[in-house]
Amino acid sequence: MTDELERLANGVLWPGFLGTEAPSWLLDELRDGLAGVVYFGQNVSDGLGALSASILAANPDALIGIDEEGGSVTRLESASGSTVPGAAQLGVLDDLIATERTGAELARRVRAVGANVVLGPVADVNTDPRNPVIGVRAFGADEALVSRHVTAMVDGIQDAAVAACVKHFPGHGDTHLDSHHALPEISLDLAEYERVHVEPFRAAIDAGVDAIMTAHIVVPAWGEAPATLNPRVLGMLRDWGFEGVIITDALDMAAIRETVGIGGGAALALAAGADLLCIGNPTNPGDAALADQDRRDFLAARDGIAAALRDGSLSRERVEEAARRVAALATKLRRSADAHQDVAESFDAAGIVRRAVSVVGDAPVAASGLAVVDARRRSSLAVDSAAAYVSDALAADGYRVRLDVASTPLSEQDRVLDAALAAPGTTVLLIDRPDADAAQRALVERAAARDSDAVVVNVGLPARHPLPLSTVEVGAASRLGAQVARETLLGLPAPPQKVDAAG
């Protein structure tokens, strides 16, 4: 039986859960005021609409969120790869109408499965090319460009009766650590940080964004606590007039779980000014995940809040305020959904991506087939970087081999490379970190020494330093991006050509 304080805590909790059907414990909590759920790839099946219906039957005001960014990050198409343009592609194109329509399409897809919150767009300004967690998820490295595209995408999403949640405040773009695994610290000059990294969030607030997600990063000038737990940082949003919902990034990420714990983090985040606590994906511990990891993580958060309420370290008024904001968003979305009517509008996702993809260096000779060496980095918890659907779509029925350059000896790399060069078709090196990963670049250089007609397909940030082979710059690890790259290499509709980066 849920007591009064636990019920109050339920109103600010947003857990993930295991499986493609709602577990009984989750439905019970939803009936007892749980704010909603977050979907992850392991929840997605052909029955996702029915799953949403069961959740909304238990709590008609449930917020159902999903990381559906397009490009490299998708949950709805996690098994096959995104067919929506990604942020970096939209930033390269710099067509605000295309970005707004992409936002509307993301909202349409999310609404079609019964969800109502898009955890996007990414408002980070990716100024560190080593960044392992943002990269092509950002619109770019210029704050003005990022700001205008964040505004356009927020408009597209929210005009379609779905809430947008910009992330990751106050800006995760200048880190070289992944907060899923560590606690990044940003030591930029504070004036520069505020001018560059904070600006897109101000733009989103001016655009009327419904929600903002926090980052588990430390800005020493603002205190030792990560932003998610820092009242000074979260208070900035209120000082700027933001009245929407402040959502935490997942509390099961190492930056929180391995420092103050999920329960301690939940209480501290609320005290700092957060309103809705994303608990996260219960599969994240990997092999260490227990059969009931979802419920354990949820209870850890709720028990932490209840304990803090009982000992007075967290005020009841603060939790009630947070719950009111969450409830107000749910009410707004229900009214918007009731009034919204879909307008048939063509959305040429492939056309947008074709305009964004470019060739650097000499135009490659049209290939009869492709032999793909997939040398991308390993997947992270945020981005399924090495997902096979990218190389599958690129190679089609041709030769394909996965090569982890971070762990494979050079002798074995050369054997794999020689086998690909001997296979029918043009050899393609599929990479995603040409500037940040010396091993990927070295592989390209060794391939160039063997075959000057080999090509590179780069699905990460564009190479700032010229590569010795013709390069197709895609800007997203997506199925759609890979299909467009394949078209380009087979001599089908070609993207615009760029001069060599050295020129």
C-alpha positions as CSV (number, residue, x, y, z in Angstrom):
1,M,0.0,0.0,0.0
2,T,1.5,3.3,-1.1
3,D,1.6,5.8,1.8
4,E,1.0,9.6,1.4
5,L,4.6,10.6,0.9
6,E,5.3,7.8,-1.6
7,R,2.2,8.8,-3.6
8,L,3.5,12.4,-3.6
9,A,6.9,11.1,-4.9
10,N,5.1,9.1,-7.6
11,G,4.0,12.4,-9.2
12,V,7.5,13.4,-10.1
13,L,9.0,10.0,-11.1
14,W,9.5,8.8,-14.7
15,P,10.9,5.3,-14.8
16,G,11.9,3.0,-17.6
17,F,10.8,-0.6,-17.4
18,L,11.7,-4.1,-18.8
19,G,9.8,-5.7,-21.6
20,T,7.2,-4.9,-24.3
21,E,4.3,-5.1,-22.0
22,A,3.6,-3.1,-18.9
23,P,4.6,-5.1,-15.8
24,S,2.0,-5.3,-13.0
25,W,4.0,-3.2,-10.6
26,L,4.1,-0.4,-13.1
27,L,0.4,-0.4,-13.8
28,D,-0.2,-0.4,-10.0
29,E,2.0,2.7,-9.6
30,L,0.4,4.5,-12.5
31,R,-3.0,4.0,-10.9
32,D,-1.4,5.5,-7.8
33,G,-0.3,8.7,-9.5
34,L,3.0,7.8,-11.2
35,A,3.8,10.6,-13.6
36,G,4.4,8.3,-16.6
37,V,7.2,6.2,-18.3
38,V,10.1,6.6,-20.6
39,Y,10.4,4.1,-23.6
40,F,13.7,2.6,-24.6
41,G,14.6,0.4,-27.5
42,Q,13.9,-2.8,-25.6
43,N,10.3,-1.7,-25.0
44,V,9.6,-1.3,-28.7
45,S,7.6,-3.9,-30.6
46,D,4.7,-4.0,-33.1
47,G,2.5,-3.8,-30.0
48,L,3.8,-0.4,-28.9
49,G,0.5,1.3,-29.5
50,A,-1.3,-1.2,-27.3
51,L,1.4,-0.8,-24.6
52,S,0.8,3.0,-24.6
53,A,-3.0,2.4,-24.4
54,S,-2.5,0.2,-21.3
55,I,-0.4,2.8,-19.6
56,L,-2.9,5.6,-20.4
57,A,-5.8,3.4,-19.2
58,A,-4.0,3.1,-15.8
59,N,-3.3,6.8,-15.8
60,P,-4.8,9.0,-18.5
61,D,-2.5,11.8,-17.5
62,A,0.7,9.8,-18.0
63,L,3.6,11.4,-19.8
64,I,5.1,8.9,-22.2
65,G,8.6,10.0,-23.3
66,I,10.9,8.6,-25.9
67,D,14.4,9.5,-27.2
68,E,13.5,10.0,-30.8
69,E,16.1,12.5,-32.2
70,G,16.4,11.2,-35.7
71,G,19.8,10.4,-37.3
72,S,22.0,8.5,-34.9
73,V,19.5,8.2,-32.1
74,T,16.2,6.4,-32.4
75,R,14.1,4.1,-30.2
76,L,11.2,3.5,-32.6
77,E,13.5,2.3,-35.3
78,S,16.2,0.8,-33.0
79,A,16.1,-2.5,-34.8
80,S,16.5,-1.1,-38.3
81,G,18.0,2.4,-38.0
82,S,16.5,5.8,-38.3
83,T,14.8,7.0,-41.5
84,V,14.7,10.6,-40.3
85,P,17.4,13.2,-40.8
86,G,19.7,13.9,-37.9
87,A,20.6,17.1,-36.3
88,A,24.1,17.5,-37.8
89,Q,22.6,16.8,-41.3
90,L,20.0,19.5,-40.7
91,G,22.7,21.9,-39.4
92,V,24.8,21.4,-42.5
93,L,21.8,22.0,-44.7
94,D,20.8,25.0,-42.6
95,D,17.2,25.0,-44.0
96,L,14.9,25.9,-41.1
97,I,11.8,24.7,-43.0
98,A,13.4,21.3,-43.3
99,T,14.2,21.3,-39.6
100,E,10.7,22.3,-38.6
101,R,9.2,19.6,-40.8
102,T,11.6,17.0,-39.4
103,G,10.4,18.0,-35.9
104,A,6.8,17.6,-37.0
105,E,7.5,14.2,-38.5
106,L,9.2,13.1,-35.3
107,A,6.1,14.2,-33.3
108,R,3.8,12.4,-35.7
109,R,5.7,9.2,-35.3
110,V,5.8,9.5,-31.5
111,R,2.1,10.4,-31.3
112,A,1.2,7.4,-33.6
113,V,2.5,5.0,-30.9
114,G,0.6,6.8,-28.1
115,A,3.6,8.7,-26.6
116,N,3.5,12.5,-26.0
117,V,7.0,13.7,-25.2
118,V,10.0,13.8,-27.5
119,L,13.2,13.9,-25.6
120,G,14.8,16.3,-28.1
121,P,16.1,18.3,-29.8
122,V,19.6,18.3,-28.6
123,A,20.5,22.0,-27.8
124,D,24.2,21.3,-27.1
125,V,26.8,23.1,-29.1
126,N,29.4,20.5,-30.0
127,T,32.6,22.4,-29.8
128,D,34.9,19.5,-28.7
129,P,35.4,17.1,-31.7
130,R,36.4,14.4,-29.1
131,N,32.9,14.5,-27.6
132,P,31.9,10.8,-27.2
133,V,28.2,11.3,-26.5
134,I,27.0,14.4,-28.5
135,G,28.8,14.7,-31.8
136,V,26.4,14.5,-34.7
137,R,23.5,14.6,-32.3
138,A,24.1,18.4,-32.2
139,F,23.1,20.8,-35.0
140,G,26.7,22.1,-35.1
141,A,29.5,24.0,-33.3
142,D,28.1,27.5,-33.7
143,E,25.7,28.8,-31.1
144,A,23.7,30.9,-33.6
145,L,23.1,28.0,-35.9
146,V,22.2,25.7,-33.1
147,S,19.8,28.2,-31.6
148,R,17.9,28.8,-34.8
149,H,17.5,25.1,-35.5
150,V,16.6,24.3,-31.9
151,T,13.8,26.9,-32.2
152,A,12.6,25.5,-35.6
153,M,12.5,21.9,-34.3
154,V,10.7,22.9,-31.1
155,D,8.1,24.6,-33.2
156,G,7.7,21.6,-35.4
157,I,7.3,19.2,-32.5
158,Q,5.0,21.2,-30.4
159,D,2.8,22.4,-33.2
160,A,2.0,18.7,-33.6
161,A,0.6,18.4,-30.0
162,V,3.7,16.7,-28.5
163,A,6.0,18.2,-25.9
164,A,9.6,18.9,-26.8
165,C,12.4,18.5,-24.3
166,V,15.6,20.3,-25.2
167,K,18.8,18.8,-23.7
168,H,21.3,18.7,-22.0
169,F,21.3,21.9,-19.9
170,P,23.5,23.9,-19.4
171,G,25.3,22.3,-22.4
172,H,27.2,19.0,-22.9
173,G,29.0,20.0,-26.1
174,D,32.4,20.8,-24.7
175,T,33.1,17.5,-23.0
176,H,35.3,14.6,-23.9
177,L,33.8,12.3,-21.3
178,D,30.5,10.4,-21.4
179,S,28.3,11.2,-18.3
180,H,26.8,7.7,-18.7
181,H,30.2,6.4,-17.5
182,A,31.8,9.4,-15.6
183,L,31.2,12.9,-14.3
184,P,32.5,15.4,-16.9
185,E,33.8,18.7,-15.7
186,I,33.8,21.8,-18.0
187,S,36.5,24.3,-17.2
188,L,35.8,26.8,-20.0
189,D,35.9,30.5,-19.3
190,L,32.5,31.2,-17.8
191,A,31.8,34.1,-20.1
192,E,32.5,32.0,-23.1
193,Y,30.4,29.1,-21.7
194,E,27.4,31.3,-21.2
195,R,27.8,33.0,-24.6
196,V,28.2,29.7,-26.6
197,H,26.7,26.8,-24.7
198,V,23.8,28.4,-22.8
199,E,22.5,30.5,-25.6
200,P,20.4,27.7,-27.4
201,F,18.6,27.0,-24.2
202,R,17.6,30.7,-23.9
203,A,16.4,30.5,-27.5
204,A,14.3,27.4,-26.7
205,I,12.7,29.1,-23.7
206,D,11.9,32.1,-25.9
207,A,10.3,29.6,-28.4
208,G,8.0,28.3,-25.6
209,V,9.6,24.9,-25.1
210,D,7.6,22.6,-22.7
211,A,10.6,20.9,-21.0
212,I,14.3,21.1,-20.5
213,M,16.5,18.2,-19.6
214,T,19.5,18.6,-17.3
215,A,23.1,17.4,-17.8
216,H,25.2,15.5,-15.3
217,I,28.1,17.8,-15.8
218,V,30.1,20.0,-13.4
219,V,30.8,23.7,-14.2
220,P,33.2,24.6,-11.4
221,A,32.4,28.3,-11.6
222,W,28.9,27.4,-10.6
223,G,29.8,24.9,-7.8
224,E,31.0,21.4,-7.3
225,A,27.6,19.7,-7.8
226,P,26.6,18.4,-11.3
227,A,24.0,20.6,-13.0
228,T,21.2,18.1,-12.3
229,L,21.8,18.5,-8.5
230,N,22.8,22.2,-8.5
231,P,20.2,24.7,-7.4
232,R,22.3,27.6,-8.8
233,V,22.3,26.1,-12.3
234,L,18.7,25.0,-12.4
235,G,17.7,28.3,-10.8
236,M,19.0,30.1,-13.9
237,L,16.2,28.6,-15.9
238,R,13.6,30.1,-13.6
239,D,15.4,33.4,-13.6
240,W,15.0,33.5,-17.4
241,G,11.3,33.0,-17.0
242,F,11.0,29.3,-17.8
243,E,7.9,27.9,-16.3
244,G,7.9,24.5,-17.9
245,V,9.1,21.2,-16.6
246,I,12.8,20.6,-15.7
247,I,13.5,16.9,-16.4
248,T,16.7,15.2,-15.2
249,D,18.8,13.1,-17.4
250,A,18.7,9.5,-16.3
251,L,19.5,9.0,-12.6
252,D,20.9,5.5,-13.3
253,M,23.8,7.0,-15.3
254,A,27.2,6.6,-13.6
255,A,27.6,10.3,-12.9
256,I,24.7,9.9,-10.4
257,R,24.4,6.2,-9.6
258,E,28.1,5.8,-8.6
259,T,28.3,9.1,-6.7
260,V,25.2,9.9,-4.6
261,G,23.1,6.9,-5.8
262,I,19.7,6.9,-7.5
263,G,17.8,7.6,-4.2
264,G,20.2,10.4,-3.1
265,G,20.2,11.8,-6.6
266,A,16.4,11.9,-6.7
267,A,16.1,13.9,-3.5
268,L,19.0,16.2,-4.3
269,A,17.6,16.9,-7.9
270,L,14.2,17.8,-6.5
271,A,15.8,20.1,-3.9
272,A,17.8,21.7,-6.6
273,G,14.7,22.5,-8.6
274,A,14.1,19.6,-11.0
275,D,10.4,18.6,-11.5
276,L,10.4,15.2,-13.2
277,L,13.0,12.6,-12.5
278,C,14.0,10.3,-15.4
279,I,15.2,7.1,-13.7
280,G,16.5,5.6,-16.9
281,N,16.9,2.3,-18.8
282,P,17.0,-0.7,-16.5
283,T,19.0,-2.6,-19.1
284,N,21.9,-0.2,-18.7
285,P,23.8,-2.2,-16.1
286,G,24.2,-4.9,-18.9
287,D,24.9,-8.3,-17.6
288,A,24.6,-7.1,-14.0
289,A,21.0,-6.1,-14.5
290,L,18.6,-8.2,-12.4
291,A,15.3,-9.6,-13.6
292,D,13.5,-6.9,-11.5
293,Q,16.0,-4.1,-12.1
294,D,13.3,-1.8,-13.3
295,R,11.3,-2.0,-10.1
296,R,14.5,-1.9,-7.9
297,D,15.6,1.4,-9.6
298,F,12.2,2.9,-9.3
299,L,11.9,2.0,-5.6
300,A,15.4,3.4,-5.0
301,A,14.3,6.8,-6.3
302,R,11.0,6.8,-4.6
303,D,12.4,5.7,-1.3
304,G,15.1,8.3,-1.5
305,I,12.5,11.0,-2.0
306,A,10.3,9.7,0.8
307,A,13.2,9.5,3.2
308,A,14.3,13.1,2.5
309,L,10.7,14.3,3.0
310,R,10.6,12.5,6.3
311,D,13.9,13.9,7.6
312,G,13.2,17.4,6.4
313,S,16.1,17.6,4.0
314,L,13.5,18.0,1.1
315,S,10.5,20.2,1.6
316,R,7.0,19.0,0.8
317,E,6.3,22.3,-0.8
318,R,9.1,21.8,-3.3
319,V,7.8,18.3,-4.3
320,E,4.3,19.6,-4.6
321,E,5.4,22.4,-6.8
322,A,7.2,20.0,-9.1
323,A,4.2,17.7,-9.2
324,R,2.0,20.6,-10.2
325,R,4.3,21.5,-13.1
326,V,4.2,17.9,-14.3
327,A,0.5,17.7,-14.0
328,A,0.1,21.0,-15.9
329,L,2.1,19.7,-18.8
330,A,0.0,16.5,-18.9
331,T,-3.2,18.6,-18.9
332,K,-1.8,20.8,-21.7
333,L,-0.9,17.8,-23.8
334,R,-4.3,16.2,-23.4
335,R,-6.1,19.4,-24.5
336,S,-3.7,19.8,-27.4
337,A,-4.2,16.2,-28.5
338,D,-8.0,16.6,-28.4
339,A,-7.8,19.8,-30.6
340,H,-5.1,18.6,-33.0
341,Q,-5.9,17.4,-36.4
342,D,-3.2,15.9,-38.6
343,V,-2.7,17.7,-41.9
344,A,-1.4,15.6,-44.7
345,E,2.0,17.1,-45.6
346,S,4.7,15.4,-47.7
347,F,8.0,14.8,-45.9
348,D,10.9,13.9,-48.1
349,A,13.4,12.6,-45.6
350,A,15.7,11.1,-48.2
351,G,15.6,14.4,-50.2
352,I,16.7,16.3,-47.1
353,V,19.6,13.9,-46.4
354,R,20.7,13.8,-50.0
355,R,21.1,17.6,-49.8
356,A,23.1,17.3,-46.6
357,V,25.5,14.6,-47.7
358,S,28.6,15.7,-49.5
359,V,31.8,14.3,-51.1
360,V,35.2,15.6,-50.0
361,G,38.1,15.1,-52.4
362,D,37.9,13.5,-55.9
363,A,34.5,12.2,-56.9
364,P,34.7,8.4,-56.6
365,V,34.3,6.3,-59.7
366,A,30.8,4.7,-59.8
367,A,31.0,1.4,-58.1
368,S,29.4,-1.9,-59.2
369,G,29.2,-3.0,-55.6
370,L,30.6,-2.2,-52.2
371,A,32.8,-4.2,-49.8
372,V,32.5,-2.5,-46.4
373,V,35.0,-2.6,-43.5
374,D,33.0,-1.3,-40.6
375,A,35.6,0.3,-38.3
376,R,33.3,2.5,-36.2
377,R,33.8,2.9,-32.4
378,R,31.8,0.6,-30.1
379,S,28.3,1.5,-29.1
380,S,27.6,3.7,-26.1
381,L,24.6,3.7,-23.8
382,A,23.3,6.8,-25.5
383,V,24.1,6.0,-29.1
384,D,24.2,2.5,-30.8
385,S,27.2,3.7,-32.7
386,A,28.2,0.3,-34.1
387,A,24.7,-0.9,-35.0
388,A,24.9,-3.3,-37.9
389,Y,22.0,-1.7,-39.8
390,V,24.3,1.0,-41.0
391,S,26.9,-1.3,-42.6
392,D,24.1,-3.6,-43.8
393,A,22.4,-0.8,-45.6
394,L,25.7,0.4,-47.0
395,A,26.9,-3.0,-48.2
396,A,23.5,-4.4,-49.2
397,D,24.3,-7.8,-50.6
398,G,28.0,-7.1,-50.9
399,Y,31.0,-8.0,-48.6
400,R,30.8,-6.6,-45.1
401,V,33.1,-7.1,-42.1
402,R,33.2,-5.6,-38.6
403,L,36.6,-4.4,-37.4
404,D,37.1,-3.0,-33.9
405,V,40.3,-1.0,-34.4
406,A,40.5,-0.2,-30.7
407,S,41.1,-3.8,-29.7
408,T,42.4,-5.6,-32.9
409,P,46.2,-6.0,-33.5
410,L,47.6,-4.3,-36.6
411,S,48.4,-7.6,-38.2
412,E,44.8,-8.7,-37.9
413,Q,43.6,-5.3,-39.1
414,D,45.8,-5.7,-42.2
415,R,44.4,-9.2,-42.9
416,V,40.9,-7.9,-42.7
417,L,41.7,-5.0,-44.9
418,D,43.4,-7.2,-47.5
419,A,40.4,-9.5,-47.6
420,A,38.1,-6.6,-48.2
421,L,40.3,-5.2,-51.0
422,A,40.2,-8.6,-52.6
423,A,36.4,-8.8,-52.5
424,P,34.2,-7.8,-55.4
425,G,33.4,-4.1,-55.7
426,T,34.8,-0.8,-54.3
427,T,36.3,-1.0,-50.8
428,V,34.6,1.2,-48.3
429,L,35.9,2.2,-44.9
430,L,33.0,3.0,-42.6
431,I,34.3,5.3,-39.8
432,D,32.9,7.8,-37.3
433,R,35.8,9.6,-35.6
434,P,38.4,10.6,-38.2
435,D,39.9,13.3,-36.1
436,A,39.4,11.9,-32.6
437,D,40.5,8.2,-33.2
438,A,44.0,7.8,-34.4
439,A,43.4,4.1,-35.1
440,Q,40.6,4.8,-37.6
441,R,42.7,7.4,-39.4
442,A,45.6,5.0,-39.5
443,L,43.4,2.3,-41.1
444,V,42.4,4.7,-43.8
445,E,46.0,5.6,-44.5
446,R,47.0,1.9,-44.8
447,A,44.0,1.3,-47.1
448,A,45.0,4.3,-49.3
449,A,48.6,2.9,-49.6
450,R,47.1,-0.3,-51.0
451,D,44.3,1.0,-53.2
452,S,43.8,4.7,-54.1
453,D,40.3,3.9,-55.4
454,A,39.0,2.9,-51.9
455,V,36.6,5.3,-50.3
456,V,35.6,6.5,-46.9
457,V,32.1,6.8,-45.6
458,N,32.2,9.0,-42.4
459,V,29.0,9.0,-40.3
460,G,30.6,11.1,-37.6
461,L,31.7,14.7,-37.4
462,P,33.3,15.9,-40.7
463,A,37.0,15.4,-40.9
464,R,38.8,18.6,-40.2
465,H,42.1,17.3,-41.4
466,P,42.1,15.8,-45.0
467,L,41.9,12.1,-45.4
468,P,43.9,10.4,-48.2
469,L,40.8,8.9,-49.8
470,S,37.7,10.4,-51.3
471,T,35.2,10.8,-48.4
472,V,31.4,10.7,-48.3
473,E,30.5,12.9,-45.3
474,V,27.1,11.6,-44.1
475,G,26.7,13.2,-40.6
476,A,24.6,10.4,-39.0
477,A,24.9,6.7,-38.2
478,S,21.4,6.0,-39.6
479,R,19.9,3.6,-42.1
480,L,18.8,6.5,-44.3
481,G,22.2,8.1,-44.3
482,A,23.8,4.8,-45.3
483,Q,21.3,4.3,-48.1
484,V,22.1,7.8,-49.4
485,A,25.9,7.1,-49.2
486,R,25.4,3.9,-51.1
487,E,23.4,5.7,-53.8
488,T,26.3,8.2,-54.1
489,L,29.0,5.5,-54.5
490,L,26.9,3.6,-57.0
491,G,26.6,6.7,-59.2
492,L,23.0,7.3,-58.5
493,P,21.7,10.8,-57.6
494,A,24.8,12.4,-56.2
495,P,25.1,15.0,-53.4
496,P,26.9,18.3,-54.0
497,Q,30.6,18.2,-54.2
498,K,32.9,20.1,-51.9
499,V,36.5,21.1,-52.5
500,D,39.1,19.2,-50.6
501,A,39.4,20.4,-47.0
502,A,43.0,21.3,-47.6
503,G,41.9,23.8,-50.3
